[in-house]
Amino acid sequence: MGFAGGAGFANLDLLYAGLDGLPKKGQEIYAKGFDIQLGGGVPATMIHLGRLGVSSKLLTFIGEDFLSGFVKRALESYEVETVNLYKGKGWPVTISSALIFDGDRSFVSYQDEIEITPWHVEQVYRQLSGAKVVDMQAGFLEAYQKLSGEGTIQVFDTGWEEDLSIEKYRDYLEVADYYVPNQKEALKITGESTLEGAAQKLSKYFKDVIIKLDKDGCLVKNSGGMKVIPPLPNVKAVDATGAGDAFMSGFMYGLYHDYPVEQCIRFGNVTGGICVQGMGCLAKYVGEEELLRLALEASQSLA
């Protein structure tokens, strides 16, 4: 049946919770809670997929520094095959301080710049060849183009960027089978002022347009029209960090098991809704049995 895979940078999050606000210049404040966890991105998605019983492979960058050592030990505790693409002597792990307050968060991050070479791209292709579904990230376009020719299902998520645009990512959008932006990203990449306009523009690239609506669920536009798949009910959000990566894991779980796209979105709503009820990307999650139960209950509630 193949496996699920993805290539992306490893992240380490220092989480400061229970803040009343951000410190002013020259000011020190104390958090009411603290934790150190693996951060978001492809690693979090692959870990969540492993928890759902999907054979998953992570290609990432791990060095010899003490932060990389923490990441390496953490990854070894999860059901995910890890392949290291790093050969340098720097600090390849992205380190982020997440300041969590009033239901929102701010970040300060650092990572040594890593040049993506043709060798990296070829390794990504070789390691992901044979995958059923792949989580795409910018930087490995040629590998994705080859995988597309082999029939691999590929899902793309840009994340937020100030210069986000269709022109910047057109080649990736043309290769991807699905693109899963949130509403802010969808408006930014299309240059539209409404979700309807953004969905219409993205429909030039995708038969199923998907736009995450955060606490309001997920919009899908296809030949059947436009509708909103409701969110997981009764969610008490603590921290939205990693919600998009958790959504991706549920969505990819559905694709891996050949579910219709609306059911894949429903799975994503469950995994994303569970994630935000804990602090950090990986604290709250579901196994396969609970995912199927919650998704079924959500579906039956609409019948």
C-alpha positions in Angstrom: 0.0 0.0 0.0 3.0 2.3 0.1 3.6 4.8 2.9 3.1 8.5 3.7 6.2 10.7 3.6 7.5 14.2 3.6 10.7 16.3 3.7 11.0 19.3 5.9 13.0 21.1 8.7 12.8 19.9 12.2 11.6 22.4 14.8 12.1 22.7 18.5 9.6 24.8 20.4 10.1 26.5 23.8 6.5 27.1 24.9 5.7 29.9 27.4 2.1 29.7 28.4 -0.4 31.6 30.5 1.0 35.1 29.6 -1.1 38.2 30.1 0.7 39.9 27.2 4.0 40.4 25.6 7.0 42.0 27.4 7.8 45.5 26.6 11.4 46.5 25.7 13.6 46.0 28.7 10.9 44.2 30.6 10.9 40.6 32.0 7.7 38.7 32.6 7.1 35.2 33.9 4.9 32.5 32.3 2.5 30.4 34.2 3.4 27.3 32.2 6.4 26.0 30.2 7.3 23.1 28.0 9.9 22.0 25.4 8.5 20.0 22.5 9.1 19.1 18.9 7.6 21.8 16.8 5.3 21.8 13.7 5.8 21.3 10.0 6.3 18.0 8.3 7.8 16.2 11.4 4.6 16.9 13.4 2.4 15.7 10.5 4.4 12.4 10.1 4.3 11.8 13.8 0.5 12.2 13.9 0.2 9.9 10.9 2.3 7.3 12.7 -0.1 7.6 15.7 -2.9 6.9 13.3 -1.3 3.6 12.2 0.0 4.9 8.9 3.5 3.9 7.9 5.3 7.2 7.7 8.7 8.4 6.6 10.3 11.8 7.6 13.3 13.3 5.7 14.8 16.1 7.8 17.9 17.9 8.9 19.6 16.9 12.2 23.1 18.0 13.2 25.6 17.2 16.0 24.6 20.1 18.2 22.7 19.6 21.5 19.4 20.9 20.0 19.7 18.3 17.3 20.4 15.7 19.9 17.1 16.5 21.7 15.2 16.3 18.4 16.8 13.0 17.4 16.0 11.4 20.8 12.4 12.7 20.6 11.9 11.4 17.0 13.2 8.0 18.1 10.3 7.7 20.6 7.7 8.0 17.8 6.5 5.5 15.1 8.1 7.3 12.2 11.1 6.3 10.0 13.6 9.2 10.0 16.2 9.9 7.3 18.8 12.6 8.0 19.6 14.9 5.0 22.1 17.1 6.9 25.9 17.0 6.3 27.0 20.3 7.7 28.4 21.5 11.1 25.9 24.2 12.0 22.5 24.4 13.8 20.0 22.9 11.3 17.1 22.6 13.7 14.8 25.6 13.8 14.4 26.8 17.4 11.3 28.8 18.3 10.2 30.6 21.5 6.4 30.6 21.4 4.7 33.1 23.6 1.1 32.0 24.2 -1.5 34.6 25.4 -5.2 35.4 25.0 -5.8 32.5 22.7 -3.1 33.6 20.3 0.7 33.3 20.1 3.8 35.1 18.9 7.1 33.5 17.9 10.8 34.3 17.9 12.8 31.8 15.8 16.3 31.0 14.6 17.8 28.6 12.1 21.1 28.4 10.3 20.5 28.9 6.6 20.7 25.6 4.8 21.3 25.5 1.0 19.1 22.9 -0.7 21.3 21.3 -3.3 20.6 18.9 -6.2 21.9 16.1 -4.0 19.1 16.9 -1.4 16.5 17.0 -4.1 17.6 13.6 -5.5 17.6 12.1 -2.1 14.0 13.4 -1.5 12.9 11.8 -4.7 14.6 8.5 -4.0 13.4 8.2 -0.4 9.8 9.2 -1.2 9.5 7.1 -4.4 6.9 4.5 -3.7 5.0 6.7 -1.3 1.2 6.8 -1.7 0.8 10.3 -0.3 3.4 13.0 0.2 3.4 16.3 2.2 5.0 18.8 -0.1 7.3 21.7 1.1 9.0 24.4 -0.9 12.6 23.6 -2.0 12.2 20.1 -3.6 10.1 20.9 -6.7 12.0 18.6 -9.1 11.5 15.7 -6.7 7.8 16.4 -6.6 7.6 16.6 -10.4 9.1 13.2 -10.7 6.8 11.8 -8.0 3.8 13.2 -9.8 4.7 11.3 -12.9 4.7 8.1 -10.8 1.1 8.7 -9.5 2.0 9.8 -6.0 -0.8 11.8 -4.3 0.8 15.2 -3.2 -0.6 17.7 -0.7 0.9 21.2 -0.5 0.7 23.7 2.3 2.7 27.0 2.0 2.1 28.5 5.4 1.9 32.3 5.7 4.5 34.5 4.0 4.4 38.3 3.3 5.2 37.7 -0.3 2.9 34.7 -0.7 1.5 34.6 -4.3 0.4 32.3 -7.0 3.3 33.5 -9.2 5.8 32.5 -6.5 4.4 29.0 -6.1 2.7 28.3 -9.5 5.1 25.4 -10.3 4.2 23.7 -7.0 0.4 24.3 -7.4 0.6 22.7 -10.8 2.2 19.6 -9.4 0.1 19.3 -6.2 -3.1 17.3 -6.1 -4.4 19.3 -3.2 -3.5 22.6 -1.6 -4.7 23.3 2.0 -4.3 27.0 3.0 -6.1 28.6 5.8 -8.4 31.5 4.9 -5.7 34.2 5.5 -3.3 32.4 3.3 -5.9 31.7 0.6 -6.8 35.4 0.4 -3.1 36.4 0.3 -1.9 33.9 -2.4 -4.8 34.7 -4.7 -4.9 38.5 -4.1 -8.7 38.2 -3.6 -10.8 40.0 -0.9 -13.4 37.2 -0.4 -13.2 33.5 0.2 -15.5 32.9 -2.8 -13.1 34.8 -5.1 -10.1 32.9 -3.7 -11.8 29.6 -4.1 -12.7 30.5 -7.7 -9.2 31.4 -8.5 -7.7 28.3 -6.9 -10.2 26.1 -8.9 -8.1 26.8 -12.0 -5.5 24.5 -10.4 -7.6 22.0 -8.3 -10.8 20.1 -8.8 -11.3 20.1 -5.0 -10.5 23.5 -3.5 -9.9 23.4 0.2 -9.7 26.4 2.6 -9.3 25.9 6.3 -11.6 28.2 8.4 -10.0 27.6 11.7 -12.7 27.2 14.4 -15.4 27.4 11.7 -14.4 24.2 9.9 -13.2 23.9 6.4 -14.6 25.1 3.0 -14.5 22.8 0.0 -15.4 23.8 -3.6 -15.7 21.3 -6.4 -18.1 20.2 -9.1 -20.8 19.7 -6.4 -20.7 23.3 -5.4 -19.3 25.1 -2.4 -19.9 23.9 1.2 -18.4 24.1 4.7 -17.5 20.9 6.5 -18.2 21.8 10.2 -15.5 21.6 12.8 -15.2 19.1 15.6 -17.8 20.2 18.2 -17.2 21.2 21.8 -13.5 22.2 21.2 -12.0 24.1 24.1 -8.9 25.6 22.4 -5.8 26.1 24.5 -3.1 26.7 21.9 -3.4 26.8 18.0 0.2 25.9 17.5 0.5 22.9 15.1 -3.2 22.8 14.3 -2.6 23.0 10.5 -0.1 20.2 10.7 -2.5 18.1 12.7 -5.2 18.8 10.1 -2.8 17.7 7.4 -2.3 14.4 9.2 -6.0 13.6 9.3 -6.5 14.7 5.7 -3.6 12.6 4.5 -4.9 9.6 6.5 -8.1 9.8 4.5 -6.2 10.0 1.2 -4.0 7.1 2.2 -7.1 5.0 2.8 -8.9 6.2 -0.3 -11.7 8.1 1.4 -13.7 10.7 -0.6 -12.3 14.2 -0.2 -15.1 15.5 2.1 -14.4 12.6 4.5 -10.6 13.4 4.4 -11.5 16.9 5.4 -13.7 15.6 8.2 -10.7 13.6 9.5 -8.6 16.7 9.3 -11.1 18.7 11.3 -11.0 16.0 14.0 -7.2 15.8 14.3 -6.9 19.6 14.1 -9.6 20.1 16.7 -8.0 17.7 19.1 -4.6 19.3 18.7 -5.6 22.8 19.8 -6.9 21.4 23.1 -3.3 21.0 24.4 -0.2 23.1 24.5 2.1 22.6 21.5 2.0 20.6 18.4 2.0 17.0 19.8 0.5 17.0 23.3 -3.1 16.2 22.2 -3.9 13.7 19.5 -6.1 10.7 18.6 -5.4 7.2 17.6 -7.1 5.6 14.6 -10.0 4.1 16.4 -10.9 7.4 18.1 -10.5 9.3 14.8 -12.9 7.0 13.0 -15.4 7.2 15.9 -15.3 11.0 16.2 -15.5 11.5 12.4 -18.5 9.1 12.3 -20.3 11.0 15.1 -19.6 14.3 13.3 -21.1 12.9 10.1 -24.2 11.5 11.8 -24.9 14.7 13.6 -25.5 16.4 10.2 -27.7 13.6 8.8 
